[in-house]
Amino acid sequence: MGGSEAGDDSKDSKPKGNRGISFLDFIMRIVAILGTLGSAIAMGTTNESLPSFEQFIRFKAEYKDLPTFTFFVVANGIVSAYLAVSLVLSILHTVMSGARITRVVLIFFDTVMMAFLTSGASAAAAIVYLAHKGNARANWIAICQQYNSFCDRASGSLVGSFIGVLVFLLLIILSALALSRN
């Protein structure tokens, strides 16, 4: 009888460990929401106007001027919404630490959202790089010398998005770890 009790104790310790992983999963999802939503808002509200020689003409830079930045905002918004919905499953995993099917579903969708977020952030990073450095071969000038505020906000919004990518990578590893412990 003593041997079966020791076996029961080991079964009880696994769900407690998974509860800790699930709680960490929940916290990391909140961090990812803050990063991606903050990035979408920062990029979506960035614009700058410069006066010209004429009093009535102003040069304006907005995120909508570049389809890549629009894709970035949409990708971060979709990922933020997904993360908000996935919080429900994260709470479920804290309560029911043995749930396997929903963990597999989260791993799948987390991987898809990480790829989506990475593509949006990488494309926007390429445009921000061009805005800062320009390209002499293509005869593109660096616009960040004139549009400092626009470029600073665009660069800053990339940080939150890439933090979201890193958090997704950690979430996938955590979910796989929780599955292997079951």
N, C-alpha and C positions, 0 to 999 in steps of 0.2 A: 504494500500500500504506500509506503514511503516513496517508492520509485515513481508511482503515478502522480503523486503530489508534486514531485520535483518537475515532472513533465508539464503539469498544469501551470506551474509558476513561469516556466519559460514561454508558454503560449501567452500568458498575461503580459509578459514584459515586451513582447513584440508590438502589440497594439499601442502600448504607452509610448514606445519609440516612434511609431508611425503618427501618433497624435502630435508629438513634437515636430515631426517633419511637416505634418499638415498645417500646424500653426505657423511655422516658418514659411510655408507655401502661401498662406493667406497674407502674411505681412509683405512678402515679396511681390505679390500681385498688386497690393496697394501701392507699393513703391513704383512698380511698372506703370500703373494707371497715372500716377502723378507725373512721371517722366513723359509718357506719350501724350497725355492730355495737355500738359504744359507746353510741349513742343508744338502741338497742333495750334494751340492758342497763340503762342509766340509768333509762329510763322504766319498764321492766318491774319494777324493784326498788324503785321509789319508793313510799313509804307513810308516813303519819304519824298518830299517835294523839294525841288531846287529852283530858285528863281533864275530867269534867263535875262538877257539884255533887254528884252521887251518887258514891259511891266505886266502885260496881260497873259504872257505865255509862261507856263511853269512845266518843268520836267518832273515827271513823277515815276517812282519805282514802287511796284506792289508785287506781292507774291503771285497774284493772278496773271502777271505778265509772262511768267514762265510756267509752262505745263508741268515741268518737273516739280516745282514747288507746290503746285496744286495737287499733284499725286502724293507728295509728301504729307500735306495736310490731311488728305482723304485717308491715306494709309494709317496715319497716327490716330485719326478719329475712329476708324473701324477697329483698330487694335484696342483702343481705349474702351470702346463699347464691349468688345469681346471679353476683355479683362474684367469689366464690371459684372458681366453675366457669369463668368467663370468663378467669381467669388462665392456664388451659391454652392457650386460643387466643392470648392475649397472648404467651406464650412461643413458640408456634408462629410468630407473626409476627416475632419476633426472629430465629428460625432461618431461616425462609423469608419473606424480606421481600417477595416478589412475590405472596403469596397475596391474591387479590382477593375471592373469593367469601366467605371467612370474615370479611373486613373488612366487607363489605356486611351480612352476618348480624349482626356485632357492632354496627354502626351502628343497625340496626333494633331489636335487643333493648336496646341502651343507651338509645335514645329511649323505648321502652316503659317501661323501668325508671325513667328520669328522670321521666316523667310520673306513674308510680305513687308514687315517692318524694316528688315535689312535692305530690301530692294529700294524702298522709298527713301530711307536715310542715305544710302550709298549714292543714289542718283542726285539727291539734293546736295550731298557733300561735293560731288563733282562740279556742280554748277557754282557752289560757293567758292570752291577752289578757283574756278575760272574768273569769278567776280573779283577775287583777291589778286590773282596773278596775271590774268589775261592769257592770250596765246598769240605770240608774234607771228607764227606761221599762218594762222588763220586770219590774222589781222584783227583780232578781238582785243579791245583795250580793257584794262582792269577798271571796273566801275566803282570799286570800293573806295577809291581816293575821293570820289565826289559824293557817294552815298554811304557815308560812314555808319549812320544809325541803322540803315537798312541791312547792311552787311553784318554789323554786330549782332543784331537780333536774329538774322538767319543763321549765323554761326552758332549762336547760343542755343537756338532751338535744336540744332543737331546733337548737342550734348545729351539732352533728355531722351532723345530718340535712341541714341546708341547705348545709353544706360538701360533703356527698355530691352534692347537686343541682348545685352549681357544678362539681365534678370531672366529673360526667357530661357537662355542657355542654362542658367542655374536651376530654373524651375523644371526643365526637362530632366536634368540630372537628378534632382530631388524626387521627382515622380518615379523615375526608374529605380532609384534606391528604395523608395517605399514599396514598389512592386516586388522587388527582389527580397524584401524582408517578410512578405506575406507567405 
